[in-house]
Amino acid sequence: MDLLRIDDQFTDEERMIRDTAREFAASRVEPQVADWFERGIFPVRELAPELGKLGLLGMHLSGYGCAGAGAVAYGIACRELEAADSGLRSFVSVQGSLAMTAIHKYGSEEQKREWLPRMAAGEALGCFGLTEPDRGSDPGSMLTRARRDGSDWILHGTKMWITNGSVADVAVVWARTDEGVRGFLVPAGTPGFTASEIHRKLSLRASITSELVLDDVRLPADAMLPEAAGLRAPLGCLSEARYGIIWGAIGAGRSCYEAAVSYAKSREQFGRPIGAFQLTQEKLAWMEVELGRAGLVALHIGRLKEAGQVTPQQVSFGKLANVRAALDVARQARTVLGANGITLEYPVIRHMNNLESVLTYEGTQEIHTLVLGEAITGESAYR
């Protein structure tokens, strides 16, 4: 139902990656994800090695067992994975675009060799500890501190809403030091480091979300990421993750749209399929338009990224526009399905709830709006 035939612009390799990710999502995740969502579980230890074998973990990185795929290929994979569930794409994004990218871009050669091959294979899991309980959109005011003690570092603080946190083998933790913000690799089981899962969520239920507590955690000097100096380092990783969301949101929206079209063709009221009524057709037409626009935005930003020309402002444009579009599609699809739209027999309410979180994480809607506002006016409105 892609009237603009956007996929025709993909290369043969990109279409192969699309089909691989789509088959995995359809056969391995979609039949079970509603149950995972309802139970609030995500079998990450089972899925991670399977994703690793397909080359989908850290696939945009080169060397160390990573696939070295292009930006558009990675985006396409995110689209297909999020069509199953945002939690699946979130895992792949945090593993590859955040934790692995931080090590690949800012780590020492020893750190890269120790962690990246196992993470690419799904044998070791990572998380990314930046957000704090009261410092979500303002990471520059983080309270987590790292102080020197001889040749060691002592970390103290709390991180919140950390995907994969309680199952991660290594946490990339960002802390304030006397020399500015620095990144540290904290292996699971380090004394003083605890990660507890957050429960009672009504969104991203098929995803592991955690709180990290660092109570005077002692780390050796070589635990620090040597090339990560200042807040630009974690923000650079976030830009990679936000790029994946630009594509992923389309997958969630597409799943809702397809459910709505199928339902509109089969559900009858007043002696006709509801898809034969003008108001329903208007809803479906606008869903197609929104997803078509979002697909063009994603493809354009992806090609810019491959050419080394993409800017953080363009990534903010894509994240803001495409998540809003997907959420609008999900809400409209819910109305087409009526009461059936709120059950887990259909994917719509699950995607709709998930997208409420996607709208907030990796930079809230408001933050990306202000990024664009500053780009337009030259005036910063954050403070």
C-alpha positions in Angstrom: 0.0 0.0 0.0 3.0 2.3 -0.6 1.5 4.6 -3.2 4.7 6.6 -3.6 6.7 3.3 -4.1 9.5 4.6 -1.8 11.0 1.1 -1.5 11.7 1.2 -5.2 14.5 3.7 -4.4 16.3 1.1 -2.3 19.3 -0.8 -3.6 19.3 -4.6 -4.0 21.3 -4.9 -0.7 18.9 -2.7 1.1 15.9 -4.7 -0.1 17.6 -7.9 1.1 18.1 -6.4 4.5 14.5 -5.2 4.5 13.3 -8.7 3.8 15.6 -10.3 6.4 14.5 -8.0 9.1 10.8 -8.3 8.1 10.9 -12.1 8.1 12.5 -12.2 11.5 10.0 -9.7 12.9 7.0 -11.5 11.3 8.0 -15.0 12.3 9.8 -14.6 15.6 8.3 -11.6 17.3 4.8 -10.7 16.0 3.1 -14.0 16.9 4.2 -13.6 20.6 4.6 -9.9 21.2 1.1 -9.2 22.3 1.5 -11.7 25.1 4.9 -10.3 26.0 3.3 -6.8 26.1 0.5 -8.0 28.3 2.8 -9.8 30.7 5.4 -7.1 30.7 8.3 -9.2 29.5 10.9 -9.2 26.7 13.0 -12.4 26.2 16.1 -10.5 25.3 18.6 -13.3 26.0 16.8 -15.5 23.5 16.4 -12.8 20.8 19.8 -11.1 21.0 21.9 -14.0 19.6 19.3 -14.4 16.8 19.6 -10.8 15.9 23.4 -11.0 16.1 23.4 -13.9 13.6 21.4 -11.8 11.2 24.0 -9.0 11.5 21.4 -6.5 13.0 23.3 -5.5 16.1 25.6 -2.5 15.6 25.0 -3.1 11.9 26.0 0.5 10.9 29.4 0.1 12.5 32.5 -1.3 10.8 35.0 -3.9 12.1 34.9 -5.9 15.3 32.3 -8.3 13.9 29.9 -5.5 12.8 28.2 -5.5 9.4 29.3 -2.1 8.2 25.9 -1.4 6.5 24.9 1.9 5.2 22.7 4.4 7.1 19.6 3.7 4.9 20.0 -0.1 5.3 20.2 0.4 9.1 17.1 2.6 9.0 15.2 0.1 6.9 16.0 -2.6 9.5 14.7 -0.3 12.3 11.5 0.2 10.3 10.8 -3.5 9.9 11.7 -4.3 13.6 9.5 -1.5 14.9 6.6 -2.8 12.8 6.6 -5.7 15.2 7.0 -3.6 18.3 8.9 -0.5 19.5 10.5 -2.5 22.2 12.3 -4.7 19.7 13.7 -1.7 17.8 14.5 0.0 21.1 16.7 -3.0 22.1 18.5 -3.0 18.8 18.9 0.8 19.0 20.3 0.9 22.5 22.6 -2.0 21.9 24.0 -0.7 18.6 23.4 3.1 18.3 24.1 3.9 21.9 26.2 1.4 23.8 28.2 0.0 20.9 28.5 3.3 19.2 29.9 4.9 22.3 32.6 2.2 22.6 33.3 2.2 18.8 33.6 6.0 18.6 35.2 6.9 21.9 36.7 3.7 23.4 40.3 2.4 23.4 41.4 -0.4 21.2 41.3 -2.7 24.1 37.8 -1.7 25.0 36.6 -2.2 21.5 38.2 -5.7 21.2 36.8 -6.7 24.6 33.2 -5.7 24.0 32.2 -5.0 20.4 32.5 -8.6 18.9 30.5 -10.1 21.7 27.9 -7.3 21.5 27.6 -7.6 17.8 27.0 -11.4 18.2 24.3 -10.7 20.9 26.5 -12.6 23.4 27.0 -9.5 25.6 24.3 -6.8 26.2 24.9 -3.1 26.8 23.0 -0.1 28.1 23.5 3.6 28.1 23.3 5.5 31.3 22.7 9.2 30.7 19.2 10.2 31.8 18.7 10.9 35.5 15.6 11.0 37.7 15.3 14.8 37.6 17.6 15.6 34.7 15.9 14.1 31.6 16.0 16.9 29.0 18.9 18.7 30.7 21.8 16.2 30.8 24.3 19.0 31.2 23.1 19.4 34.8 23.6 15.7 35.7 24.4 14.9 39.3 26.3 11.7 38.8 29.9 12.4 39.7 33.2 10.6 39.1 36.2 11.5 41.2 39.7 10.3 41.1 41.1 8.1 43.9 44.7 7.4 43.1 44.6 5.8 39.7 41.0 4.7 40.1 37.7 6.4 39.6 34.8 6.5 42.1 31.3 6.9 40.6 28.3 8.0 42.6 24.8 8.7 41.3 21.6 7.4 39.8 20.4 6.9 36.2 16.7 6.4 35.3 14.7 5.0 32.4 17.6 2.9 31.1 16.6 0.4 28.4 18.3 -3.0 28.9 19.8 -1.8 32.2 19.0 -4.8 34.4 20.1 -7.4 31.8 23.2 -5.5 30.5 26.6 -7.0 30.8 28.1 -3.6 30.6 26.7 -0.1 31.2 28.1 3.0 29.5 27.7 5.5 32.3 28.1 9.3 31.9 29.3 11.3 34.9 30.6 14.7 35.7 34.3 15.0 36.6 36.6 17.9 37.4 37.5 17.8 33.7 33.9 17.8 32.4 31.6 15.0 31.4 33.2 11.7 30.8 32.0 8.2 29.9 32.8 5.0 31.8 32.3 1.3 31.2 30.7 -0.3 34.2 30.5 -4.1 34.0 27.6 -5.9 35.7 28.4 -7.2 39.1 30.8 -4.4 40.0 30.5 -3.8 43.7 28.2 -0.8 44.5 26.5 -1.0 41.1 22.9 -2.2 41.0 20.2 -2.2 38.3 16.6 -2.8 39.1 13.8 -3.2 36.6 10.9 -0.6 36.4 7.5 -2.2 36.5 3.9 -1.0 36.2 4.5 0.6 32.8 1.6 1.0 30.3 3.9 1.7 27.4 6.9 -0.2 26.0 5.8 -3.1 28.2 7.7 -5.6 25.9 11.0 -3.8 26.8 13.2 -3.9 29.8 13.5 -0.5 31.5 15.7 0.0 34.6 17.1 2.3 37.3 20.9 2.2 37.7 22.4 3.1 41.1 26.1 3.7 41.5 27.0 3.8 45.2 30.7 4.7 45.3 31.5 2.3 42.5 35.3 1.9 42.1 36.6 1.5 38.6 40.1 1.2 37.2 41.6 4.0 35.1 41.1 2.0 31.9 37.3 1.9 32.4 37.0 5.5 31.1 36.3 6.0 27.4 39.5 7.9 26.5 38.1 9.8 23.5 34.8 10.9 25.1 35.3 14.4 26.5 32.4 16.7 27.2 28.7 16.5 26.6 29.1 16.3 22.9 30.1 12.7 23.2 26.8 11.3 24.6 24.8 13.7 22.5 26.6 12.3 19.4 25.4 8.8 20.4 21.9 10.1 20.9 21.9 11.5 17.4 22.6 8.0 16.1 19.7 6.6 18.1 17.4 9.4 17.0 18.1 8.6 13.4 16.9 5.0 13.9 13.7 6.3 15.4 13.0 8.4 12.2 12.7 5.1 10.4 11.3 2.9 13.2 8.3 5.1 13.8 7.2 4.5 10.2 7.1 0.8 10.9 4.9 1.2 13.9 2.6 3.6 11.9 2.5 1.2 9.0 1.4 -1.7 11.2 -1.5 0.4 12.5 -2.4 1.5 8.9 -2.4 -2.0 7.5 -4.6 -3.2 10.4 -7.0 -0.4 9.7 -7.2 -1.0 6.0 -7.8 -4.7 6.5 -10.5 -4.1 9.1 -12.2 -1.4 6.9 -12.5 -3.9 4.1 -14.0 -6.7 6.2 -16.0 -4.9 8.9 -19.6 -4.3 7.8 -22.1 -1.7 9.1 -25.4 -0.6 7.6 -25.0 -3.4 5.0 -21.6 -2.2 3.6 -17.9 -2.5 4.5 -17.0 0.5 6.5 -14.2 1.2 4.0 -17.0 2.1 1.5 -17.9 5.2 3.6 -16.4 8.5 2.9 -15.3 9.3 6.4 -13.4 6.1 6.7 -11.7 6.6 3.3 -10.7 10.1 4.4 -9.0 8.6 7.5 -7.2 6.0 5.4 -6.1 8.5 2.8 -4.5 10.8 5.4 -2.7 7.8 7.0 -1.2 7.0 3.6 -0.2 10.6 3.1 1.4 10.9 6.5 3.4 7.6 6.1 4.4 8.6 2.6 5.8 12.0 3.8 7.5 10.2 6.7 9.1 7.7 4.3 10.5 10.5 2.1 11.9 12.3 5.1 13.6 9.2 6.4 15.1 8.3 3.0 16.3 11.8 2.4 18.0 12.1 5.8 19.4 8.6 5.3 21.1 9.6 2.0 22.4 12.8 3.6 23.8 10.7 6.4 25.5 8.3 4.0 27.1 11.3 2.2 28.4 12.7 5.5 26.2 15.8 5.2 23.5 15.2 7.8 23.2 17.7 10.7 21.8 17.2 14.2 19.0 19.7 13.3 18.0 17.5 10.4 17.8 14.5 12.6 15.7 16.5 15.1 13.4 17.4 12.1 13.0 13.8 11.2 12.4 12.5 14.8 9.9 15.3 15.5 8.0 14.9 12.3 7.9 11.2 11.9 7.0 10.2 15.5 4.1 12.7 15.4 3.0 11.3 12.1 3.1 7.7 13.3 1.2 8.6 16.5 -1.5 10.4 14.5 -1.8 7.4 12.2 -2.1 5.1 15.2 -4.8 7.2 16.8 -6.8 7.4 13.5 -6.4 3.6 13.0 -7.8 3.1 16.5 -11.0 4.9 15.6 -11.4 2.8 12.4 -11.3 -0.3 14.5 -13.7 1.1 17.1 -13.8 -1.0 20.3 -11.7 -3.7 18.7 -8.9 -1.1 18.5 -8.3 -1.2 22.3 -7.7 -5.0 22.4 -4.4 -6.8 21.9 -6.1 -8.9 19.2 -4.9 -6.1 17.0 -1.6 -4.3 17.1 -3.0 -0.7 17.2 -3.4 0.1 20.9 0.0 -1.5 21.6 1.7 0.6 19.0 -0.2 3.7 20.1 0.9 3.3 23.7 4.5 2.6 22.7 4.6 5.7 20.5 3.7 7.8 23.5 7.1 6.8 24.9 8.9 7.2 21.6 7.5 10.7 21.5 9.4 11.4 24.7 12.6 9.4 24.7 15.8 10.4 22.8 14.7 14.0 23.1 11.1 15.0 23.9 8.9 16.6 21.3 9.5 19.9 23.0 13.2 19.7 22.9 13.3 18.9 19.2 10.9 21.8 18.6 13.4 24.1 20.3 16.3 22.6 18.3 14.4 23.6 15.1 13.4 27.0 16.6 17.0 27.8 17.3 18.0 26.7 13.8 15.3 29.0 12.4 15.9 32.1 14.5 19.4 31.8 15.8 18.1 32.2 19.3 18.3 29.5 22.0 15.1 29.1 24.1 16.3 26.4 26.4 16.9 28.6 29.5 
